[in-house]
Amino acid sequence: MRRKMTSLMKAIGLMGLVLSLLLLAGGKPSQAAEPIKIGVVVSTTGMFNWLGNPEIKAITVVADEVNRQGGLFGRPIKLFVEDDQSNATTSTIAATKLIRDEKVSCIIGASGVDGAMAMIPICEREGVSQLPLVPLTIPLKKWVFLTCLDDYFLSDKMVAFTVKELGARKIANLHDASIYGLKGANGVKDHAGKHGATIVIDEQFEQTDTNMIPQLTKTKAAKPDAIVLFTGATSAAVIAKNMQQLGMKMRVVTGGGVPSKEFPQLAGKTVENGRWVPFDPMDLYAEQLPPNDPFRKNLYDPLFKAIKAKYGENTEWDGFFRNGNDPIHIVIEALKIAKTDDRVALRDALEKVKYDGFLGDFAYSPKDHLGTTGETFVPIIIKDGKYWPYPYKKK
């Protein structure tokens, strides 16, 4: 009994010695490494939830994978996620909270153009890098690093395709009244002339409109060869059905806001077989690419595998996974360069990032925060409810 008591006392003494050494070394026992705080503003509710929900899934699985591998310089990534409810005012409130209360090192977001634009003055004033999840047309900003191809520049590719591939020279310029719609439409007007095209009518509508018959009736009367359309998937589906009602058979070329996974189901067969040609990255038809294709092997398959592992094997690919994937990877690359999450050091490191992503090959510099010219944006068609490369060739 005496021997057991002696052993117990020795063990207690040893524990006390270890605790004393810890206290002498740092004043308290060692704790887990302080996380790297990354703010995310997305629309998981409201009219842009179809953007925000896939975006945050991709951001989450990429951060999880980094943490599984030990984090960055011994520290885990911690995401601070705010739902802006698809409201620009809420976006600014969320950004302010993340910056001042949570002390994040940078912010990814927002999902909507209006929300992302509203956040810019806050991030510029507070000195926090912002990586919008949407295309923006803005002059160079010190703290803003764009990740999506600007639709003003994408419209150039779309008009060139409409003229050269479809043989359409009389173009109807249709667009919604959002910043996204207006940017794309302005690009169509500015680029049409150099490709030998003429804008025969310019029609605008609201994203919330459920009937485009008035605008389309005017469009039909103008007798365009093709329509170039800038809007989201929901509005585009309304236009597709209204065009069918009016017997309008001209081709429609759209921007990247249209080809969501839901669009073919919402619009129906009227948009298939090349009648509608969206411009978007190749991930929409990655399953049709060979397994060893670099785009599929290095980007699509790893991300989709991780998303299925976390959210279920029955999860379907959503094109807007990519909009979340590229910004979080760009932030990670910048953190590796900076070797710190200090806000100023991270901003400086972002100007040195080179990353080949879903949305193009990124190469920022002090004079270029656009990052990509959109090499991966290509014409796509719909067949049997799925996306295929243009032109569609039946196997």
Residue, then its C-alpha position, 0 to 999 in steps of 0.5 A: m500500500r505504501r509503495k502504491m502511495t509513493s508511486l502516486m505521489k511521484a506521478i502527481g509531482l511529475m505532472g506539477l513539474v510539467l505544468s510549472l514548465l508550461l506556465l514558465a514558458g508561456g504563462k499558460p498551457s499550450q493551445a491549438a494554433e490560431p486559425i486563419k480567418i477567411g470571411v465569406v459573403v454568399s446568398t444562401t437565401g433569396m433570389f441568388n440562392w442558386l448561386g450562393n449554395p453551390e459556391i459555399k459548398a465548393i469553398t467549404v470542401v477546399a478549405d476542409e481539404v487544406n485542413r486535413q493536410g495540416g493547414l497552412f504554416g501549421r494553422p487551420i483555415k476557419l471560414f466565417v460565412e454570412d448569408d446576405q439574403s440576396n440583398a446588397t444592404t445586407s452584404t455591406i452589413a455582413a462585410t462590416k461584421l466580418i472585418r471589424d468583429e471577426k477580424v478576417s484576413c480577407i473576404i470572398g463575396a458576394s454572390g450577386v453583382d449589386g452586393a459585391m459592388a456595395m462591399i467594395p467601398i468598405c473593403e477599400r476603406e478598411g484595407v481588406s482584400q475582396l474577391p468577388l464571386v461575380p464578374l464586375t466592370i470596375p477600374l483597378k482597385k487596390w483591395v479588389f481582386l476579380t475572379c470571374l471574367d468580366d461580361y463586358f469582355l465576354s460579350d466580345k467573344m459572344v458577338a464574334f461567335t454570333v457573326k462568324e459561326l451563326g452567320a447572324r449580322k442583325i442582332a437583338n440585344l436583350h438584357d435585364a436591368s441589373i448591373y450584370g445585364l447592363k454590363g453585358a449589353n453595353g459590351v454587345k453594343d460596343h463590340a458589334g461594329k468591329h465584327g460587322a454586326t448591327i444592333v436592330i433592337d435593344e430591350q430591357f426587362e426586370q429580373t423579377d418579370t414573369n412575362m416577357i411577351p411585350q419585349l419579345t413582340k417588339t424584338k420579333a418585329a425588328k426581325p433580328d438574325a439572332i438574340v444576344l441575351f444577358t440575364g440569369a437562368t430564371s428570366a432566361a427560362v421565361i424568355a424561352k417559353n415566351m419565344q415559343q409562344l410567339g413562334m420565334k425561332m431565331r438562335v439565342v446566345t447567352g452569357g454565363g448567368v444562364p447555364s445553371k443545372e436547373f435551366p434545361q428543366l425550367a426552359g424545356k426542349t425549346v432551348e435544345n439542339g443548338r437553338w440556345v448557345p450559352f458561353d461558359p467554362m468546360d466543366l458543364y460538359a466535363e463528363q464528356l471529356p476523356p478521363n485524362d483530359p487536364f481540365r477534368k483530371n486536375l480540376y473537375d474530378p478532384l473538386f466533384k469527388a470532394i463535394k460528393a464525399k461531403y454532401g452525398e454521392n447523389t449530389e449533381w454537378d453545379g456550374f457555380f461550384r467553380n465560382g467558389n473553387d477558384p477564389i478560395h484557391i487563389v486566397i490559399e496560393a496568396l497565403k502560401i506566398a505571404k506565409t502570414d494572414d496579415r491583411v497587407a501582406l496578403r494583399d501584396a501576395l495576391e498580386k503575385v498569384k498564378y493559378d490555373g482554374f475553372l474560370g481561366d488562367f489567373a496571373y495578377s500583378p500590381k497593374d492587373h487585378l482582373g486576373t483572367t481573360g477567360e480562356t475556358f469560356v466556350p460555346i455550349i449547347i443543350k441536348d437531352g437536358k445536359y450540356w455539350p460542347y458546340p457543335y453537338k455531335k451525336k455519338 
